[in-house]
Every structure is written in C-alpha cells, then in structure tokens.
Amino acid sequence: MVLIDTSVLIALYRRRSATLGQRLAQLANRNEAAVCGPVWVEFVGGFRSGERRRRIGHLLAAYPWLETSRRAFEQAAEWCATVRGIGPGDAVIAATAREHGATLLTLDRGFLALVGGGLKVEIASP
C-alpha cells in the first residue's frame, strides 16, 4: 500500500507532472494508492468553493482509507518532539503510513528524516 501525501495531490491538481500522474495511475490500477484523514483535510480543505470540495472529496473517496489510530498520534507527537523540522500534520501523515506498513509517496524530502524511525518513503519525481 502507498499513502499519497498532500504534496503529490497538489502537484497533480496543478498538472505539474505527467510522470507523477502516471505513477499514481499505476498505483490506483493495482488498488495500492491510499489516503488518510490528515491528507484529506489538507487537500480538500484547501479549496474555498464548496462545490469543488465536494467534487474533489468524491474523487478521493475512491481510494482506500488508512485510519489514524491513537498509537499513530502518539508516534507523531514523539517525532514532533525529537525530529527537527517535522510539523504536526506531516508527523501524523507519516505515523499513519508507518502504522499501516505503507510507503509514503511524497515530494517533500523532509520526510526522509523519519526513515530511521521505520517509515518507508518514496520521493516522487516531479
């Protein structure tokens, strides 16, 4: 399973990368692309138009959903306290991926700081 980070969704929405679109299509065709609550909030919440939020939310609903448990929140808090440069939102997304054994597909190289903590990261080609 591959958890799609907000940075990837934004790049796709802005049509910045055909390569990235092909990678996501490949994952989606194998039912391996997933989203989680924090990614949903960051991405869907970024649209001011209610109609656009509903449309984007409907599209994302097709992907498997990775739940964020209390244990993931505890891991995120630990990373926020001990890893420089990791904010709460990114820490929760990373902890959710880690807990589910998913690889995090992202454009944000900052997540590489968490690889030693058991997170699997794939830095997408923009």
C-alpha positions as CSV (number, residue, x, y, z in Angstrom):
1,M,0.0,0.0,0.0
2,V,1.2,3.5,-0.8
3,L,-0.1,6.5,1.1
4,I,-0.4,9.5,-1.2
5,D,0.9,12.7,0.5
6,T,-0.8,16.1,0.1
7,S,2.2,17.4,-1.9
8,V,1.6,14.8,-4.6
9,L,-2.1,15.6,-4.8
10,I,-1.4,19.3,-5.1
11,A,1.2,18.7,-7.9
12,L,-1.3,16.5,-9.7
13,Y,-4.1,19.0,-9.3
14,R,-1.9,21.8,-10.7
15,R,-0.9,19.5,-13.5
16,R,2.8,19.9,-12.8
17,S,4.0,16.4,-13.7
18,A,2.9,13.8,-16.3
19,T,5.3,11.3,-14.7
20,L,3.7,11.8,-11.3
21,G,0.2,11.3,-12.9
22,Q,1.4,8.0,-14.5
23,R,2.8,6.8,-11.1
24,L,-0.5,7.5,-9.3
25,A,-2.5,5.8,-12.1
26,Q,-0.2,2.8,-11.9
27,L,-0.8,2.6,-8.1
28,A,-4.6,3.2,-8.5
29,N,-4.9,0.5,-11.1
30,R,-3.4,-2.0,-8.7
31,N,-5.6,-0.6,-5.8
32,E,-2.4,0.3,-4.0
33,A,-2.9,4.1,-3.6
34,A,-4.5,5.2,-0.3
35,V,-5.3,8.4,1.5
36,C,-5.8,9.2,5.2
37,G,-7.7,11.8,7.2
38,P,-4.9,14.4,7.5
39,V,-4.2,14.3,3.8
40,W,-7.9,14.7,3.1
41,V,-8.2,17.7,5.4
42,E,-5.1,19.4,4.0
43,F,-6.0,18.9,0.3
44,V,-9.8,19.1,0.3
45,G,-9.8,21.9,2.9
46,G,-7.6,24.0,0.6
47,F,-10.5,24.6,-1.8
48,R,-12.7,27.6,-1.0
49,S,-15.5,26.5,-3.2
50,G,-17.9,24.1,-1.6
51,E,-18.7,22.6,-4.9
52,R,-15.0,22.0,-5.7
53,R,-14.5,20.5,-2.2
54,R,-17.4,18.1,-2.8
55,R,-16.1,17.1,-6.2
56,I,-12.5,16.5,-5.1
57,G,-13.8,14.7,-2.0
58,H,-15.9,12.4,-4.2
59,L,-12.8,11.6,-6.3
60,L,-10.7,10.9,-3.3
61,A,-13.4,8.6,-1.8
62,A,-12.5,6.0,-4.5
63,Y,-9.1,5.4,-2.7
64,P,-8.7,3.1,0.2
65,W,-8.7,4.9,3.6
66,L,-6.0,4.4,6.2
67,E,-7.3,5.2,9.6
68,T,-5.2,7.1,12.1
69,S,-5.1,5.4,15.5
70,R,-4.2,6.8,18.9
71,R,-0.9,4.9,18.6
72,A,-0.1,6.8,15.4
73,F,-0.9,10.1,17.1
74,E,1.5,9.1,19.9
75,Q,4.2,8.4,17.4
76,A,3.6,11.7,15.6
77,A,3.9,13.5,19.0
78,E,7.2,11.8,19.6
79,W,8.5,12.8,16.2
80,C,7.4,16.4,16.6
81,A,9.3,16.5,19.9
82,T,12.5,14.8,18.7
83,V,12.9,15.4,14.9
84,R,13.7,18.9,13.8
85,G,11.6,20.4,11.1
86,I,8.7,17.9,11.2
87,G,5.4,19.7,11.8
88,P,2.3,18.1,13.4
89,G,0.4,17.5,10.2
90,D,3.3,15.8,8.4
91,A,4.1,13.8,11.5
92,V,0.5,12.4,11.7
93,I,0.6,11.5,8.0
94,A,3.9,9.8,8.4
95,A,2.9,7.9,11.5
96,T,-0.3,6.7,9.8
97,A,1.7,5.4,6.9
98,R,4.2,3.7,9.2
99,E,1.4,2.0,11.3
100,H,-0.2,0.5,8.2
101,G,3.2,-0.6,6.8
102,A,2.5,1.7,3.8
103,T,5.1,3.6,1.8
104,L,4.6,7.4,1.8
105,L,4.7,8.8,-1.7
106,T,5.7,12.5,-1.4
107,L,7.5,15.4,-3.0
108,D,8.7,16.6,0.5
109,R,12.2,15.4,1.2
110,G,11.7,16.4,4.9
111,F,10.1,13.0,5.4
112,L,13.4,11.3,4.9
113,A,14.3,12.4,8.4
114,L,11.8,9.8,9.6
115,V,13.1,6.8,7.7
116,G,15.2,5.7,10.6
117,G,12.0,5.6,12.7
118,G,10.5,2.9,10.5
119,L,8.8,5.0,7.8
120,K,9.2,3.9,4.2
121,V,9.4,6.9,1.9
122,E,9.3,7.2,-1.9
123,I,10.3,10.7,-3.2
124,A,8.2,11.2,-6.3
125,S,9.7,12.6,-9.5
126,P,8.1,15.9,-10.1
